[in-house]
Amino acid sequence: MMTDLLLKYFRTKQQQVQSERTYDTQCPFCSMQCKMQVIEQSVVTRKRYKTIAKDNPTSEGRLCVKGLNAHQHATHRDRIKYPLLKVNGGFEQITWERALAIIKEKFEEIQKEHGKNAVSVYGGGSLTNEESYLLGKFARVTLKTKYIDYNGRFCMSAAASAANQAFGIDRGLTNRLSEIEETDCMILSGTNIAECQPTIMPYFERAKENGTYVIVIDPRKTETTKLADLHLQLKPGTDAALVNGLLKVLLDEGYTDASFIEERTKGFKEIEQHLSMMKLEEISEHTGVAIADIQKAARVFGAKKTGMIFTARGVEQQTDGYMAVRNLLNMLMVTGKIGKPSCGYGAITGQANGQGGREHGQKADQLPGYRSIENEEHRAYIANIWGIEKEDLPRKGVSAYEMFEKVHEGDIKAMFIMGSNPIVSNPNATYVKEALKKLEFLVSVDMFISETGQLADLILPTTSYLEDEGTMTNLEGRVTLREASKEKPGQTKHDWEILCEISRVMGKEKYFSFTSAEDIFNELRVASRGGVADYYGITYERIRKNDGMFWPCPTLEHEGTETLFEESFQHTDKKGIMIVVANESNVPKEKASNEFPLYLTTGRIMSHYLTGVQTRKSAALAARNVESHLQIHPETAFKYGIRDNMLVEIESKRGKIEVRSLLSNEIRQDTVFVPFHWADSQNVNNLVSKELDPTCRMPGFKVTTVKVKSVHEQVNQ
């Protein structure tokens, strides 16, 4: 009897699971690009999903909590599945035919009245290489506008500019990830990898087990600093000065590689003279780091045979982020720890395709292959590939934030946004919101109605990572292929299809006659050929066969370049360039005062990604952190009458937000921290200054002076 009941139970269960499908893909979030399978089961009237990790050379079969739950946003009921037109303050579903007709009419009307540059394009660092490439081509060929930039400007621009100027090439890591565990010493500057990109952590943990000495530079104690042998807990915004202190010890105490400096670099004498006039006492006072700790860090790094330096947003998102990173690259060159096994530099890319997204034309000043839009030879090459006259190719525009200044100035009248939510991600966010409201026409291409989408005149529905095939370039410069076989829901279209459709109705079909992502990649390969970021020798077939391929890869016979600078740097004279870096930025940073006595710094938490549009649609992720918070030292909190889990008002010169307090001994007493994944009254970027790094145009997200008080105190007043 019991056996019959069990058989009946299992037959019922088997019948309930009517079908099962498996989708091979990779995580849509950080630059590790972890491979995975999403298993879809049809159960009676609903579908259920589970995610399992796949082995691969980068993440070695690991997934973090975001990857495990990514399918929750891709299958969310709030997905936009049809074009939406704003009518009387609300959105109405319309056909693609009408949506395309409206775009054609509005863009042509605005450009006829105000000129080609009156229409702008704003991209994203999570687009595939194919779509990043096509977006740049769309802006310059279909719209003929010079105004295009993307949110990666706020992620990698300081590190990218620094590496390009110092080495002649910008690739996230100069070495393979596997070399991390073999190095003798490493410096992690402004990077909280344990929480931001946890699947990379085992490389660093194995290094630690192997005896690697770990130095972490960060104003906060984080999960990453727990790995450190030495934590330099500096005052926010003083990174460049701290590195000058490290360099001074290296030079004064003879921890330099004279032959490497002589044969492979230039600019050393100027640095030597500059540092001879500095005093460690002054640097210690300026940074808040003890002289003994500065000396210890420099001596260990200098004495070890091999060493690596890694940077991320903590050091880069400053108005002197470019110079701070240049100074860290100075350290590598004076000690000769570059271009050798287990020696090198790593910029820990944040966004999914932050690396590839900046290589092929989304940035205001770049053309595919990391070519310069102002270089006549580069312009001629790309114009020829695209089949247009060189003279018809626009010149460079302005950076992402500066486009909103152009809106306020009246130069930009329309904006086409693909894969980004600038209201939340930009500094001086209220100003950006006001700019978007001023536009005569705003188009948002997205999976959801984001905070930016709410202001759009037209929203176009795009596909998710499960549906949209294409290549991505991960943080070590490995080009990977994201397979995507799930059917498109409703009337969604791939980003590349949307660009082709708009180009068709605007009379540019012959330039955009692609039928697949691979078609686009094959044109990208040719467009990048001979450039710094040369993808010509990489094909879909070779990526599949080799589990990804490193660029540069100039021919179909080339195996890809795993380690850069083994024999020379990328500059014409083959030498790396060192430069003098001042302790203080030439763009003045805010200083703590009686009115605004605390330093605010921002960053990520593990369960959310960027502006949270996708992760807040995941129930499993949203439940971990339902709202933002203010991390504040208990003694600082006591001084301002703040208790744990209390609603707190944070105010800067630009505005106010309200979040809950989180008391922690892990932060300096003069510093507070707020994550940037929330919008509206919790949008920390409402507080951040509009000042930009003069070289790379990076905003100073990491240094804002603020005051805090409990909302309870305000009510009682």
Salt bridges, closest charged atoms under 4 A:
ASP24 OD1 - LYS54 NZ 3.25
GLU40 OE1 - LYS47 NZ 3.89
GLU40 OE2 - LYS486 NZ 3.65
GLU60 OE1 - ARG62 NH1 2.67
GLU60 OE2 - ARG206 NH2 3.15
ASP78 OD2 - HIS76 ND1 3.78
ASP78 OD2 - LYS617 NZ 3.06
GLU108 OE2 - LYS104 NZ 2.92
GLU113 OE2 - HIS114 NE2 3.67
ASP149 OD1 - ARG153 NH2 2.74
ASP170 OD2 - ARG358 NE 2.64
GLU179 OE2 - ARG176 NH2 3.45
GLU181 OE1 - ARG206 NE 3.14
GLU223 OE2 - LYS226 NZ 2.76
ASP229 OD1 - LYS208 NZ 2.85
ASP252 OD2 - LYS248 NZ 3.23
GLU253 OE1 - ARG299 NE 2.82
ASP257 OD2 - LYS340 NZ 3.61
GLU316 OE1 - ARG313 NH2 2.88
ASP320 OD1 - LYS589 NZ 2.65
GLU359 OE1 - HIS360 NE2 3.58
GLU374 OE1 - ARG395 NH1 3.49
GLU376 OE1 - LYS390 NZ 3.06
GLU376 OE2 - ARG395 NH2 2.83
GLU402 OE2 - ARG697 NH2 2.75
GLU409 OE1 - LYS406 NZ 3.72
ASP411 OD2 - LYS406 NZ 3.79
GLU440 OE2 - HIS114 NE2 3.61
GLU451 OE2 - ARG616 NH2 3.61
GLU467 OE1 - ARG79 NH2 3.12
ASP468 OD2 - ARG482 NH2 3.70
ASP468 OD1 - HIS494 ND1 3.47
GLU469 OE2 - ARG544 NH2 3.77
GLU476 OE2 - ARG478 NE 2.84
GLU483 OE2 - ARG544 NE 2.80
GLU487 OE1 - ARG21 NH1 2.80
GLU497 OE1 - LYS488 NZ 2.95
GLU501 OE1 - ARG504 NH2 2.88
GLU523 OE2 - LYS137 NZ 2.78
GLU559 OE2 - ARG542 NH2 3.89
GLU562 OE1 - ARG176 NE 3.32
ASP573 OD2 - LYS266 NZ 2.64
GLU584 OE2 - HIS286 ND1 3.71
GLU584 OE2 - LYS591 NZ 3.45
GLU590 OE2 - ARG654 NH2 2.68
GLU627 OE2 - ARG660 NE 2.96
GLU651 OE1 - LYS707 NZ 3.94
ASP670 OD2 - ARG668 NH2 2.89
